[in-house]
Amino acid sequence: MEILRKRADFLKAAKAARAPAAAFLLQARKRTVDETVDDGLIRVGFTCSKKIGNAVMRNRAKRRLREIARLGLPIHGKAGWDYVLVGRPDVTLDHPFEKMQTELAEALVRIHTPRGRDR
């Protein structure tokens, strides 16, 4: 797993698929062939706005998001995809950790399930 650091990567993910959860918003996109250096790599980014609180609270929220990503993305994520976890005000800090893990798995399933007319 690799961490997203460039603003352009975050902006591309923001325009792609979304899967809301109670404690966070998951944004995901499949990388194109020309920007893929390593197809077997999952890239992930984390963001929390100032609505979460001061720097201490934002960092705590991001630590929680990093941990659920560390545990869940290798199992439920797909190689060649970029994921961004966005913290939610008043929820990300206090939401039960086990529930956040379950919500991440469910959000990843929703992202990767094709939507068609026969659904």
DSSP file (Angstrom, degrees, kcal/mol; ACC not computed):
  #  RESIDUE AA STRUCTURE BP1 BP2  ACC     N-H-->O    O-->H-N    N-H-->O    O-->H-N    TCO  KAPPA ALPHA  PHI   PSI    X-CA   Y-CA   Z-CA
    1    1 A M              0   0    0      0, 0.0     2,-0.3     0, 0.0    42,-0.2   0.000 360.0 360.0 360.0 141.1    0.0    0.0    0.0
    2    2 A E  E     -a   43   0A   0     40,-2.6    42,-2.7    43,-0.0     2,-0.4  -0.931 360.0-121.0-124.6 149.2    1.2    3.5   -0.8
    3    3 A I  E     -a   44   0A   0     -2,-0.3     2,-0.3    40,-0.2    42,-0.2  -0.730  22.6-126.7 -91.2 133.3    0.0    6.8    0.6
    4    4 A L        +     0   0    0     40,-2.6    42,-0.3    -2,-0.4     3,-0.0  -0.621  37.6 161.6 -73.9 134.7   -1.4    9.5   -1.8
    5    5 A R        +     0   0    0     -2,-0.3     2,-0.3    40,-0.1    -1,-0.1   0.576  41.9  89.3-127.6 -23.3    0.5   12.8   -1.3
    6    6 A K    >>  -     0   0    0      1,-0.1     4,-1.4     2,-0.0     3,-0.7  -0.635  68.3-138.0 -89.0 137.6   -0.2   14.9   -4.4
    7    7 A R  H 3> S+     0   0    0     -2,-0.3     4,-2.4     1,-0.2     5,-0.2   0.847 102.9  62.0 -58.5 -36.2   -3.3   17.2   -4.5
    8    8 A A  H 3> S+     0   0    0      1,-0.2     4,-2.1     2,-0.2    -1,-0.2   0.868 101.4  51.9 -60.6 -37.5   -4.0   16.1   -8.1
    9    9 A D  H <> S+     0   0    0     -3,-0.7     4,-1.9     2,-0.2    -1,-0.2   0.892 109.7  49.1 -66.5 -39.3   -4.5   12.5   -7.0
   10   10 A F  H  X S+     0   0    0     -4,-1.4     4,-1.9     2,-0.2    -2,-0.2   0.896 110.9  50.4 -65.5 -40.2   -7.0   13.7   -4.3
   11   11 A L  H  X S+     0   0    0     -4,-2.4     4,-1.0     2,-0.2    -2,-0.2   0.879 109.2  50.8 -67.2 -38.0   -8.9   15.8   -6.9
   12   12 A K  H  < S+     0   0    0     -4,-2.1     3,-0.5     1,-0.2     4,-0.4   0.906 111.1  48.6 -64.4 -41.1   -9.1   12.9   -9.3
   13   13 A A  H >< S+     0   0    0     -4,-1.9     3,-1.1     1,-0.2    15,-0.3   0.850 104.5  59.7 -67.1 -33.7  -10.5   10.7   -6.5
   14   14 A A  H 3< S+     0   0    0     -4,-1.9    -1,-0.2     1,-0.3    -2,-0.2   0.781 105.4  49.4 -66.3 -25.7  -13.0   13.3   -5.5
   15   15 A K  T 3< S+     0   0    0     -4,-1.0    -1,-0.3    -3,-0.5    -2,-0.2   0.512 106.1  71.4 -88.6  -5.2  -14.5   13.2   -9.1
   16   16 A A  S <  S-     0   0    0     -3,-1.1    13,-0.2    -4,-0.4    -3,-0.1   0.053  98.5 -34.3 -96.5-156.7  -14.8    9.4   -9.1
   17   17 A A  E     -B   28   0A   0     11,-1.2    11,-2.4    10,-0.1     2,-0.4  -0.261  55.7-159.6 -66.6 147.6  -17.0    6.9   -7.3
   18   18 A R  E     -B   27   0A   0      9,-0.2     9,-0.2    -3,-0.1    -1,-0.0  -0.963  15.0-173.9-129.7 146.8  -18.2    7.5   -3.7
   19   19 A A  E     -B   26   0A   0      7,-2.6     7,-1.9    -2,-0.4     2,-0.1  -0.857  19.2-149.5-138.2 102.4  -19.5    5.3   -1.0
   20   20 A P  E     -B   25   0A   0      0, 0.0     2,-0.3     0, 0.0     5,-0.2  -0.439  16.9-179.7 -73.1 145.3  -20.8    7.1    2.1
   21   21 A A        -     0   0    0      3,-2.3    79,-0.1    -2,-0.1    83,-0.0  -0.864  41.6-103.5-132.7 169.3  -20.5    5.4    5.5
   22   22 A A  S    S+     0   0    0     -2,-0.3    70,-0.1     1,-0.2     3,-0.1   0.893 118.8  31.2 -63.1 -40.3  -21.6    6.6    8.9
   23   23 A A  S    S+     0   0    0      1,-0.1    65,-1.1    68,-0.1     2,-0.3   0.593 129.4   0.6 -98.0 -12.2  -18.1    7.5   10.1
   24   24 A F  E     - C   0  87A   0     63,-0.2    -3,-2.3    67,-0.1     2,-0.5  -0.967  63.7-112.3-162.4 170.7  -16.4    8.5    6.8
   25   25 A L  E     -BC  20  86A   0     61,-2.1    61,-2.7    -2,-0.3     2,-0.5  -0.978  26.7-150.1-115.1 131.2  -16.8    9.0    3.0
   26   26 A L  E     -BC  19  85A   0     -7,-1.9    -7,-2.6    -2,-0.5     2,-0.4  -0.904  11.8-172.9-103.3 125.2  -14.9    6.6    0.7
   27   27 A Q  E     +BC  18  84A   0     57,-2.7    57,-2.8    -2,-0.5     2,-0.3  -0.950  12.1 176.4-112.8 136.7  -13.8    7.9   -2.7
   28   28 A A  E     +BC  17  83A   0    -11,-2.4   -11,-1.2    -2,-0.4     2,-0.3  -0.996  11.6 174.1-145.2 146.5  -12.3    5.5   -5.1
   29   29 A R  E     - C   0  82A   0     53,-2.2    53,-3.0    -2,-0.3     2,-0.5  -0.993  30.8-122.3-150.0 145.6  -11.1    5.4   -8.7
   30   30 A K  E     - C   0  81A   0     -2,-0.3    51,-0.2    51,-0.2     2,-0.1  -0.754  37.3-121.4 -85.0 129.8   -9.3    2.9  -10.9
   31   31 A R        -     0   0    0     49,-2.6     2,-0.1    -2,-0.5     5,-0.1  -0.397  25.7-117.3 -70.5 148.0   -6.0    4.3  -12.2
   32   32 A T    >>  -     0   0    0      1,-0.1     3,-0.7    -2,-0.1     4,-0.6  -0.350  25.7-106.9 -80.4 166.6   -5.6    4.6  -15.9
   33   33 A V  G >4 S+     0   0    0      1,-0.2     3,-0.8     2,-0.2    -1,-0.1   0.871 116.5  54.6 -63.1 -38.6   -2.9    2.7  -17.8
   34   34 A D  G 34 S+     0   0    0      1,-0.2    -1,-0.2     3,-0.0    -3,-0.0   0.723 112.4  42.5 -73.3 -19.7   -0.8    5.8  -18.4
   35   35 A E  G <4 S+     0   0    0     -3,-0.7     2,-0.7     2,-0.0    -1,-0.2   0.389  89.9 102.7-104.3   3.5   -0.6    6.7  -14.7
   36   36 A T    <<  +     0   0    0     -3,-0.8     3,-0.2    -4,-0.6    -3,-0.0  -0.781  33.2 165.2 -92.3 114.7    0.0    3.2  -13.4
   37   37 A V  S    S+     0   0    0     -2,-0.7     2,-0.5     1,-0.3    -1,-0.2   0.851  80.9  20.0 -88.8 -44.7    3.5    2.5  -12.5
   38   38 A D    >   -     0   0    0      1,-0.1     3,-1.5     3,-0.1    -1,-0.3  -0.940  64.7-165.5-130.5 107.8    2.8   -0.6  -10.5
   39   39 A D  T 3  S+     0   0    0     -2,-0.5    -1,-0.1     1,-0.3    42,-0.1   0.759  88.3  61.6 -64.4 -24.9   -0.6   -2.3  -11.2
   40   40 A G  T 3  S+     0   0    0     39,-0.2     2,-0.4    40,-0.1    -1,-0.3   0.269  86.5 102.2 -85.3  13.0   -0.3   -4.4   -8.0
   41   41 A L    <   -     0   0    0     -3,-1.5    39,-2.2   -40,-0.0     2,-0.5  -0.818  56.5-155.0-107.1 135.9   -0.3   -1.4   -5.8
   42   42 A I        -     0   0    0     -2,-0.4   -40,-2.6    37,-0.2     2,-0.4  -0.923  15.2-160.8-101.8 128.1   -3.2    0.0   -3.7
   43   43 A R  E     -ad   2  82A   0     38,-2.2    40,-2.4    -2,-0.5     2,-0.3  -0.904  10.0-176.7-111.9 142.3   -2.9    3.7   -3.0
   44   44 A V  E     -ad   3  83A   0    -42,-2.7   -40,-2.6    -2,-0.4     2,-0.3  -0.991   8.1-171.2-140.5 144.2   -4.8    5.4   -0.2
   45   45 A G  E     - d   0  84A   0     38,-2.4    40,-2.6    -2,-0.3     2,-0.4  -0.911   8.3-151.9-131.2 160.7   -5.1    9.0    1.1
   46   46 A F  E     + d   0  85A   0     -2,-0.3     2,-0.3   -42,-0.3    40,-0.2  -0.989  13.9 175.9-135.1 139.9   -6.7   10.5    4.1
   47   47 A T  E     + d   0  86A   0     38,-2.2    40,-2.6    -2,-0.4     2,-0.4  -0.996   9.5 179.1-148.0 143.0   -8.3   13.9    4.7
   48   48 A C        -     0   0    0     -2,-0.3    40,-0.1    38,-0.2    10,-0.1  -0.984  21.7-140.4-140.8 127.3  -10.1   15.6    7.5
   49   49 A S    >   -     0   0    0     38,-0.4     3,-1.7    -2,-0.4     4,-0.4  -0.244  33.9 -98.5 -81.6 174.3  -11.3   19.2    7.3
   50   50 A K  T 3  S+     0   0    0      1,-0.3     3,-0.4     2,-0.2    -1,-0.1   0.606 114.9  79.7 -69.6 -10.1  -11.2   21.8   10.0
   51   51 A K  T 3  S+     0   0    0      1,-0.2    -1,-0.3    38,-0.0    39,-0.2   0.748  83.6  64.3 -65.8 -22.5  -14.9   21.0   10.7
   52   52 A I  S <  S-     0   0    0     -3,-1.7     2,-0.3     1,-0.3    38,-0.3   0.884 116.7-105.7 -66.1 -39.0  -13.5   17.9   12.6
   53   53 A G        -     0   0    0     -4,-0.4    -1,-0.3    -3,-0.4     5,-0.0  -0.981  58.3 -15.9 145.9-158.0  -11.8   20.2   15.1
   54   54 A N  S  > S-     0   0    0     -2,-0.3     4,-2.5    -3,-0.1     5,-0.2  -0.063  78.9 -85.7 -73.4-178.5   -8.3   21.4   16.0
   55   55 A A  H  > S+     0   0    0      1,-0.2     4,-2.5     2,-0.2     5,-0.2   0.853 127.6  54.7 -60.4 -37.5   -5.1   19.8   14.8
   56   56 A V  H  > S+     0   0    0      1,-0.2     4,-1.9     2,-0.2    -1,-0.2   0.924 111.4  44.2 -62.8 -44.1   -5.1   17.2   17.6
   57   57 A M  H  > S+     0   0    0      2,-0.2     4,-2.3     1,-0.2    -2,-0.2   0.890 113.2  50.7 -69.1 -39.6   -8.6   16.0   16.8
   58   58 A R  H  X S+     0   0    0     -4,-2.5     4,-2.4     1,-0.2    -2,-0.2   0.913 111.1  48.7 -64.2 -42.0   -7.9   16.0   13.0
   59   59 A N  H  X S+     0   0    0     -4,-2.5     4,-2.2    -5,-0.2    -1,-0.2   0.882 110.6  50.7 -66.3 -37.7   -4.8   13.9   13.5
   60   60 A R  H  X S+     0   0    0     -4,-1.9     4,-2.0     2,-0.2    -2,-0.2   0.916 110.5  49.5 -64.8 -42.3   -6.6   11.5   15.8
   61   61 A A  H  X S+     0   0    0     -4,-2.3     4,-2.2     1,-0.2    -2,-0.2   0.915 111.7  48.6 -62.4 -43.0   -9.4   11.1   13.2
   62   62 A K  H  X S+     0   0    0     -4,-2.4     4,-2.9     2,-0.2    -1,-0.2   0.868 107.6  55.1 -66.7 -35.6   -6.8   10.4   10.5
   63   63 A R  H  X S+     0   0    0     -4,-2.2     4,-2.1     2,-0.2    -1,-0.2   0.919 109.0  48.1 -61.1 -42.5   -5.0    7.9   12.7
   64   64 A R  H  X S+     0   0    0     -4,-2.0     4,-2.1     2,-0.2    -2,-0.2   0.912 112.9  47.7 -64.2 -42.2   -8.3    6.0   13.0
   65   65 A L  H  X S+     0   0    0     -4,-2.2     4,-2.1     1,-0.2    -2,-0.2   0.899 110.3  52.7 -65.6 -40.4   -8.9    6.1    9.3
   66   66 A R  H  X S+     0   0    0     -4,-2.9     4,-2.5     1,-0.2    -1,-0.2   0.895 109.1  50.2 -61.0 -39.7   -5.3    5.0    8.6
   67   67 A E  H  X S+     0   0    0     -4,-2.1     4,-2.0     2,-0.2    -2,-0.2   0.916 110.1  47.3 -70.0 -42.1   -5.7    2.0   10.9
   68   68 A I  H  X S+     0   0    0     -4,-2.1     4,-2.5     1,-0.2     5,-0.3   0.879 114.3  49.3 -66.6 -32.9   -9.0    0.8    9.3
   69   69 A A  H  X S+     0   0    0     -4,-2.1     4,-2.2     2,-0.2    -2,-0.2   0.911 108.8  52.3 -68.2 -41.7   -7.4    1.2    5.9
   70   70 A R  H  < S+     0   0    0     -4,-2.5    -2,-0.2     1,-0.2    -1,-0.2   0.884 118.3  37.3 -60.4 -38.9   -4.3   -0.8    7.0
   71   71 A L  H  < S+     0   0    0     -4,-2.0     4,-0.2    -5,-0.1    -2,-0.2   0.839 126.8  33.0 -82.3 -34.6   -6.5   -3.6    8.2
   72   72 A G  H >X S+     0   0    0     -4,-2.5     4,-2.9    -5,-0.2     3,-0.6   0.821 103.3  64.4 -98.1 -34.0   -9.2   -3.6    5.5
   73   73 A L  H 3X S+     0   0    0     -4,-2.2     4,-2.1    -5,-0.3    -3,-0.1   0.878  97.6  55.2 -66.3 -38.7   -7.7   -2.5    2.2
   74   74 A P  H 34 S+     0   0    0      0, 0.0    -1,-0.2     0, 0.0    -2,-0.1   0.822 118.5  37.2 -62.2 -25.8   -5.4   -5.5    1.7
   75   75 A I  H <4 S+     0   0    0     -3,-0.6    -2,-0.2    -4,-0.2    -3,-0.1   0.908 134.4  18.3 -88.1 -48.8   -8.4   -7.8    2.1
   76   76 A H  H  < S+     0   0    0     -4,-2.9    -3,-0.2     2,-0.1    -4,-0.1   0.608 104.6  89.9-104.9 -15.1  -11.2   -5.9    0.3
   77   77 A G     <  -     0   0    0     -4,-2.1     2,-0.4    -5,-0.5   -35,-0.0  -0.298  68.2-128.2 -80.0 167.8   -9.4   -3.4   -1.9
   78   78 A K    >   -     0   0    0    -37,-0.0     3,-1.1    -2,-0.0    -2,-0.1  -0.932  21.4-110.2-119.9 142.2   -8.3   -4.0   -5.4
   79   79 A A  T 3  S+     0   0    0     -2,-0.4   -37,-0.2     1,-0.2   -39,-0.2  -0.372 102.2  34.8 -65.2 145.2   -4.9   -3.4   -6.9
   80   80 A G  T 3  S+     0   0    0    -39,-2.2   -49,-2.6     1,-0.3     2,-0.3   0.566  96.4 113.0  86.2   9.8   -4.6   -0.5   -9.4
   81   81 A W  E <   -C   30   0A   0     -3,-1.1   -38,-2.2   -40,-0.3     2,-0.4  -0.842  56.7-143.9-115.4 151.7   -7.1    1.6   -7.4
   82   82 A D  E     -Cd  29  43A   0    -53,-3.0   -53,-2.2    -2,-0.3     2,-0.4  -0.946  19.0-169.3-109.8 135.2   -6.8    4.8   -5.5
   83   83 A Y  E     -Cd  28  44A   0    -40,-2.4   -38,-2.4    -2,-0.4     2,-0.4  -0.967   7.7-167.5-125.1 140.9   -8.9    5.3   -2.3
   84   84 A V  E     -Cd  27  45A   0    -57,-2.8   -57,-2.7    -2,-0.4     2,-0.6  -0.996   7.4-156.8-127.9 127.1   -9.4    8.4   -0.2
   85   85 A L  E     -Cd  26  46A   0    -40,-2.6   -38,-2.2    -2,-0.4     2,-0.5  -0.913   9.8-162.8-103.4 122.4  -11.0    8.3    3.2
   86   86 A V  E     -Cd  25  47A   0    -61,-2.7   -61,-2.1    -2,-0.6   -38,-0.2  -0.921  15.6-130.9-110.0 122.3  -12.6   11.5    4.3
   87   87 A G  E     -C   24   0A   0    -40,-2.6   -38,-0.4    -2,-0.5   -63,-0.2  -0.365  15.8-136.2 -71.0 149.7  -13.4   12.0    8.0
   88   88 A R    >>  -     0   0    0    -65,-1.1     4,-1.9   -40,-0.1     3,-1.4  -0.880  24.4-106.4-108.4 138.5  -16.8   13.2    9.1
   89   89 A P  T 34 S+     0   0    0      0, 0.0   -37,-0.2     0, 0.0   -36,-0.1  -0.327  98.7   2.2 -61.2 141.6  -17.3   15.9   11.7
   90   90 A D  T 34 S+     0   0    0    -38,-0.3   -38,-0.1   -39,-0.2   -67,-0.0   0.428 129.5  60.5  65.2   1.2  -18.6   14.7   15.1
   91   91 A V  T X> S+     0   0    0     -3,-1.4     4,-2.0   -68,-0.1     3,-0.5   0.729  86.2  60.4-122.4 -47.4  -18.6   11.0   14.0
   92   92 A T  T 3< S+     0   0    0     -4,-1.9   -69,-0.1     1,-0.2     8,-0.1   0.845 106.7  49.9 -58.3 -36.6  -15.1    9.8   13.0
   93   93 A L  T 34 S+     0   0    0     -5,-0.4    -1,-0.2     1,-0.2    -2,-0.1   0.852 122.1  28.8 -71.5 -34.8  -13.6   10.5   16.4
   94   94 A D  T <4 S+     0   0    0     -3,-0.5    -2,-0.2     2,-0.1    -1,-0.2   0.503  87.0 115.0-109.1  -6.0  -16.3    8.7   18.5
   95   95 A H  S  < S-     0   0    0     -4,-2.0     5,-0.1     1,-0.1    -4,-0.0  -0.409  79.7 -96.1 -68.2 139.6  -17.6    5.9   16.2
   96   96 A P     >  -     0   0    0      0, 0.0     4,-1.9     0, 0.0     3,-0.2  -0.324  29.6-134.9 -58.3 134.5  -16.8    2.4   17.4
   97   97 A F  H  > S+     0   0    0      1,-0.2     4,-2.0     2,-0.2     5,-0.2   0.884 102.3  52.4 -61.8 -42.8  -13.7    1.1   15.7
   98   98 A E  H  > S+     0   0    0      1,-0.2     4,-1.9     2,-0.2    -1,-0.2   0.872 109.1  51.3 -62.8 -36.5  -15.1   -2.3   14.9
   99   99 A K  H  > S+     0   0    0      1,-0.2     4,-2.6     2,-0.2    -1,-0.2   0.877 106.7  54.0 -68.4 -37.0  -18.1   -0.7   13.2
  100  100 A M  H  X S+     0   0    0     -4,-1.9     4,-2.1     2,-0.2    -2,-0.2   0.897 107.2  51.3 -62.9 -39.7  -15.8    1.5   11.2
  101  101 A Q  H  X S+     0   0    0     -4,-2.0     4,-2.0     2,-0.2    -2,-0.2   0.917 111.2  47.4 -63.1 -43.2  -14.0   -1.6    9.9
  102  102 A T  H  X S+     0   0    0     -4,-1.9     4,-2.4     1,-0.2    -2,-0.2   0.909 110.7  51.9 -64.1 -42.1  -17.3   -3.2    8.9
  103  103 A E  H  X S+     0   0    0     -4,-2.6     4,-2.5     1,-0.2    -1,-0.2   0.861 107.6  52.5 -64.0 -35.7  -18.4    0.0    7.2
  104  104 A L  H  X S+     0   0    0     -4,-2.1     4,-2.5     2,-0.2    -1,-0.2   0.934 109.6  48.5 -65.1 -44.9  -15.2    0.1    5.2
  105  105 A A  H  X S+     0   0    0     -4,-2.0     4,-1.9     1,-0.2    -2,-0.2   0.919 113.9  46.8 -60.9 -43.5  -15.6   -3.4    4.0
  106  106 A E  H  X S+     0   0    0     -4,-2.4     4,-2.2     2,-0.2    -1,-0.2   0.894 111.6  51.0 -65.8 -40.1  -19.2   -2.7    3.0
  107  107 A A  H  X S+     0   0    0     -4,-2.5     4,-2.3     1,-0.2    -2,-0.2   0.896 109.3  50.6 -65.2 -39.9  -18.2    0.6    1.2
  108  108 A L  H  X S+     0   0    0     -4,-2.5     4,-2.2     2,-0.2    -1,-0.2   0.885 109.0  51.4 -65.5 -38.0  -15.5   -1.3   -0.8
  109  109 A V  H  X S+     0   0    0     -4,-1.9     4,-1.0     2,-0.2    -2,-0.2   0.918 110.4  49.3 -63.8 -42.4  -18.1   -3.9   -1.8
  110  110 A R  H  < S+     0   0    0     -4,-2.2     3,-0.3     1,-0.2    -2,-0.2   0.894 111.3  49.7 -63.6 -39.5  -20.4   -1.1   -3.0
  111  111 A I  H  < S+     0   0    0     -4,-2.3    -1,-0.2     1,-0.2    -2,-0.2   0.910 116.0  41.4 -64.3 -42.5  -17.6    0.6   -4.9
  112  112 A H  H  < S+     0   0    0     -4,-2.2    -1,-0.2    -5,-0.2    -2,-0.2   0.492  90.7  97.5 -90.6  -3.4  -16.6   -2.6   -6.7
  113  113 A T  S  < S-     0   0    0     -4,-1.0     2,-0.1    -3,-0.3    -4,-0.0  -0.764  79.5-123.7 -85.3 121.6  -20.0   -4.0   -7.4
  114  114 A P        -     0   0    0      0, 0.0     2,-0.6     0, 0.0    -2,-0.1  -0.402  17.8-140.5 -67.6 137.3  -20.9   -3.1  -11.0
  115  115 A R        +     0   0    0     -2,-0.1     2,-0.3     3,-0.0    -2,-0.0  -0.870  37.0 150.8 -99.1 123.9  -24.2   -1.1  -11.4
  116  116 A G    >   -     0   0    0     -2,-0.6     3,-1.0     1,-0.0     0, 0.0  -0.804  59.4 -94.7-139.6-177.8  -26.2   -2.1  -14.3
  117  117 A R  T 3  S+     0   0    0     -2,-0.3    -1,-0.0     1,-0.2    -2,-0.0   0.786 118.3  59.2 -72.6 -27.1  -29.8   -2.3  -15.5
  118  118 A D  T 3         0   0    0      1,-0.2    -1,-0.2     0, 0.0    -3,-0.0   0.306 360.0 360.0 -86.3  10.8  -30.2   -5.9  -14.4
  119  119 A R    <         0   0    0     -3,-1.0    -1,-0.2     0, 0.0    -2,-0.1   0.457 360.0 360.0 -84.2 360.0  -29.4   -5.1  -10.8
